Amino acid sequence: MNLVLQGLDDCYPRLERIAALTAPQRVTRISDTALRCEGIAFSPALRQTIEVAAHAAELDATYMMGAQRLADFKLVAMDMDSTLITIECIDEIADMQGLKPQVAAITEAAMRGELDFSESLRRRVALLEGLDASALERVFEERLRLSPGAERMLKAVQAAGLKTLLVSGGFTYFTDRLKPMLGLDFTRANQLEIVDGKLTGKVLGDIVDAEAKRATVEQVCATLGISPDQAIVMGDGANDLKMMGIAGMSVAFRAKPVVREQATVALNYVGLDGILNLLD
C-alpha cells in the first residue's frame, strides 16, 4: 500500500513529519509539495492517525493500491460549480436580484443531499424570474474563476490524450463559454429560458440531475468506446455521487462530507492538479 501526501507552498517539513508516522519502506519525493510513502502496513488505526494528523497539518492524504498511470484513463468528467470553477453560478445570478442568501441556502441543502436536486433547482430558478439576461454575462465576466490547479490539470490530461467532459446541474450559458476557452470535448447542462431579454424563471427540457449526470458519463464513454472504469470523475455535491460511483477514480474536490466519504480520492487543500501527483 502506498500513501500520497500533498499540500500547498512550504509544506515539505509537514509532509515528512506525517510520512514518518507510516513507517514506510521508502519515501519518494514527487515535488516540493508532495511525496509518496511506499510499502506501508495499512491498518484502520493507522488510517485514522494519518487522517487526523494530515487534517491538522492542512495536507491531503490519499491511499493508493499500487501504481496507477494517467494513461490508464481515457476521460476526465467534471462537475462545474464549486469544482471546475470556484462559484455556484446560480447563487451569483441571484445576487444580481438581491436574493443570494435565500438561493444559496437552498443550494447548500441540495449539495448536502438534504433536498431533491431537481425540485430545488426549479425553486431557485423561479426566484430569478424577470431578471435581465445580461446578469449572466456579468457573472461570467466579473465573478467566474477557475478553481486552483484547473488549468494545469486540464493541460496535463489533454496532453496525455484524455478526453474531457463538463457535466453540470448549472447552466449552458456558462458551459458553452468554458468549452472553447478550455478546449473541452463534451459539455452538458441546463438551459435557462430567456424571453425578450429576461429570465422567465423556468428551465427548458429535463433537469440535469444526479441520474442525468451518470447517464451522460455513460453515454460519453460509449461514444468513445471505453468503459466507465477508464474515467476519472470529479465533483463536490450529493448530485455528483451517481456519476462518481461508476468511475475508475472518483475525486471529491473540496466536497461535502457525504461526497468525501464515498470518493476514491478527497482533495480538501490542494488544487485540481493534485490528481497528477497520484498518477504516474
C-alpha positions in Angstrom: 0.0 0.0 0.0 1.2 3.5 -0.9 0.2 6.8 0.6 0.5 10.1 -1.2 0.7 13.2 0.9 0.5 16.7 -0.6 -0.1 20.3 0.4 0.4 23.9 -0.6 3.5 26.1 -0.5 6.3 25.5 2.1 4.7 22.2 3.3 7.6 19.7 2.9 8.6 19.6 6.6 5.0 18.8 7.4 4.9 16.1 4.7 8.0 14.5 6.2 6.6 14.6 9.7 3.4 12.9 8.7 5.2 10.4 6.5 7.3 9.3 9.4 4.1 8.1 11.2 3.6 5.5 8.5 6.9 3.7 8.9 7.3 3.3 5.1 9.7 1.1 3.3 10.6 4.0 1.1 9.7 7.7 0.7 9.7 9.2 -2.8 9.7 12.9 -3.3 7.2 13.8 -6.0 7.7 17.6 -5.9 8.3 20.4 -3.4 4.7 19.9 -2.2 4.1 16.2 -2.5 5.7 12.8 -1.5 4.8 9.2 -1.7 5.2 6.7 1.2 5.7 3.3 -0.3 5.2 -0.2 1.2 3.3 0.9 4.3 1.5 -1.6 6.5 -2.1 -0.4 6.3 -4.5 -0.7 9.2 -7.7 1.2 10.2 -5.8 2.6 13.2 -3.0 4.0 11.1 -5.5 5.5 8.6 -7.3 7.3 11.5 -4.0 8.5 12.8 -2.9 9.8 9.4 -6.2 11.4 8.7 -6.2 13.4 11.9 -2.6 14.4 11.6 -3.0 15.4 7.9 -6.1 17.5 8.6 -4.3 19.3 11.4 -1.4 20.0 9.1 -3.7 21.0 6.2 -2.4 18.2 4.0 -4.3 15.8 1.7 -3.6 12.1 2.2 -4.6 9.5 -0.4 -4.1 5.8 -0.1 -3.2 4.0 -3.4 -3.2 0.3 -4.1 0.0 0.1 -6.2 0.8 2.4 -9.1 -1.8 3.9 -11.4 -0.9 5.8 -14.6 -2.7 8.7 -16.2 -2.5 6.7 -19.4 -4.8 4.1 -17.8 -7.6 6.6 -18.1 -9.3 7.9 -21.3 -11.8 10.5 -19.9 -11.9 13.2 -17.2 -15.5 14.2 -16.3 -16.0 17.2 -14.1 -18.8 19.0 -12.3 -18.7 22.7 -12.9 -19.9 24.8 -9.9 -17.6 24.6 -6.9 -15.5 22.0 -8.8 -14.0 23.3 -12.1 -14.9 26.8 -11.0 -14.9 28.4 -7.6 -18.5 29.7 -7.5 -22.1 28.5 -7.6 -23.3 30.4 -10.7 -27.0 30.4 -9.6 -26.1 32.0 -6.3 -24.2 34.7 -8.1 -27.0 35.3 -10.6 -29.4 35.5 -7.6 -27.1 38.1 -6.1 -28.0 40.4 -9.0 -31.6 40.0 -7.9 -30.8 40.7 -4.3 -31.7 37.1 -3.4 -28.4 35.4 -2.8 -28.9 34.4 0.8 -32.3 32.7 0.0 -30.9 30.9 -3.1 -27.6 30.0 -1.5 -29.3 28.3 1.4 -31.3 26.1 -0.9 -28.1 25.3 -2.9 -26.2 24.3 0.2 -29.0 22.0 1.3 -29.2 20.4 -2.1 -25.5 19.8 -2.3 -25.6 18.1 1.1 -28.2 15.8 -0.2 -31.0 17.2 2.0 -33.3 18.3 -0.8 -34.3 16.7 -4.2 -31.9 18.4 -6.7 -34.5 18.9 -9.5 -37.1 20.4 -7.2 -34.5 22.6 -5.5 -33.3 23.9 -8.9 -36.8 24.7 -10.1 -37.4 26.6 -6.8 -34.2 28.6 -7.2 -34.6 29.4 -10.9 -38.2 30.5 -10.2 -36.8 33.3 -8.0 -34.9 34.7 -10.9 -38.0 35.5 -13.0 -37.8 38.9 -14.6 -34.0 39.3 -14.2 -32.3 40.8 -17.2 -30.3 38.2 -19.0 -27.3 40.5 -19.0 -26.8 39.3 -15.4 -25.4 36.1 -16.8 -22.7 37.9 -18.7 -21.8 39.9 -15.6 -21.4 36.7 -13.6 -19.2 35.1 -16.2 -17.0 38.2 -16.7 -16.9 39.5 -13.1 -17.2 36.5 -10.8 -16.5 33.2 -12.5 -13.0 32.0 -11.8 -11.4 28.6 -12.4 -10.5 26.6 -9.3 -6.9 26.4 -8.3 -5.0 23.9 -10.4 -7.7 23.6 -13.0 -5.8 24.8 -16.0 -2.7 22.8 -15.1 -4.7 19.7 -14.7 -6.6 20.1 -17.9 -3.4 20.8 -19.9 -1.8 17.7 -18.5 -4.7 15.3 -19.2 -5.3 16.8 -22.6 -1.6 16.4 -23.4 -1.9 12.7 -22.3 -4.7 12.2 -24.8 -7.6 12.1 -22.4 -11.0 13.5 -23.5 -12.8 15.9 -21.2 -16.5 16.2 -20.2 -18.0 19.1 -18.3 -21.4 17.9 -16.9 -23.3 20.3 -14.7 -26.5 20.9 -12.9 -25.8 24.5 -13.7 -26.4 26.3 -16.9 -25.4 26.1 -20.6 -24.7 29.8 -20.7 -21.5 29.1 -18.7 -20.6 25.6 -20.0 -20.9 26.8 -23.6 -18.4 29.6 -22.9 -16.0 27.4 -20.9 -15.9 24.7 -23.6 -13.9 26.7 -26.2 -12.0 28.6 -23.6 -10.6 25.4 -22.1 -10.7 23.2 -25.1 -13.2 20.8 -23.6 -14.6 17.9 -25.7 -18.1 17.5 -24.3 -20.5 19.5 -22.1 -24.0 19.1 -20.7 -26.0 21.5 -18.5 -29.4 23.0 -18.0 -30.8 25.7 -20.3 -32.4 28.8 -18.8 -35.5 30.1 -20.7 -35.0 33.7 -21.8 -37.8 35.7 -23.4 -37.4 39.3 -24.6 -34.0 39.5 -22.8 -35.4 38.4 -19.4 -35.2 35.2 -17.5 -38.6 33.6 -17.2 -37.9 31.6 -14.1 -38.0 28.3 -16.0 -35.6 25.7 -17.2 -36.1 24.3 -20.7 -36.2 20.5 -21.0 -35.3 17.9 -18.5 -33.2 18.8 -15.5 -29.6 17.6 -15.4 -29.8 15.9 -12.1 -27.7 13.1 -10.5 -29.2 10.4 -12.7 -28.7 12.6 -15.9 -25.1 13.2 -14.9 -24.5 9.5 -14.5 -26.2 8.7 -17.8 -24.1 11.5 -19.6 -20.9 9.9 -18.4 -22.0 6.5 -19.6 -23.1 8.0 -23.0 -19.8 9.7 -23.5 -17.9 6.6 -22.5 -19.9 4.6 -25.0 -19.2 7.3 -27.7 -15.5 6.9 -27.0 -15.7 3.1 -26.9 -14.4 2.9 -23.4 -15.6 1.6 -20.0 -16.5 3.9 -17.2 -13.6 2.3 -15.3 -11.4 4.3 -17.6 -12.9 7.6 -16.4 -11.8 10.0 -13.7 -14.9 11.8 -12.4 -14.7 14.9 -10.1 -17.4 16.5 -8.1 -18.3 18.2 -4.8 -22.0 17.7 -4.1 -24.5 14.9 -3.5 -25.8 15.2 -7.1 -22.3 14.1 -8.3 -22.3 10.8 -6.4 -24.0 8.7 -9.0 -21.6 9.6 -11.8 -18.7 9.3 -9.4 -19.9 5.8 -8.4 -19.3 4.4 -11.9 -15.8 5.8 -12.4 -12.5 4.1 -12.2 -11.3 7.0 -10.0 -13.7 9.4 -8.2 -12.4 12.7 -6.9 -14.1 14.7 -4.2 -12.9 18.3 -4.6 -13.4 20.5 -1.5 -16.5 18.5 -1.2 -19.4 17.9 1.2 -18.8 15.2 3.8 -21.2 12.8 2.2 -19.2 13.0 -1.0 -15.7 12.8 0.6 -16.8 9.6 2.4 -17.7 7.8 -0.8 -15.0 9.0 -3.2 -11.8 7.2 -4.1 -9.8 10.5 -3.6 -10.6 13.5 -1.5 -8.7 16.8 -2.2 -9.5 19.3 0.6 -6.5 21.6 0.4 -4.6 21.2 -2.9 -5.9 22.2 -6.3 -7.4 20.1 -9.0 -3.9 19.4 -10.3 -3.4 17.3 -7.1 -4.7 14.3 -9.1 -1.5 14.5 -11.1 0.6 13.6 -8.0 -1.4 10.4 -7.7 -0.8 9.1 -11.2 2.5 8.1 -12.9 
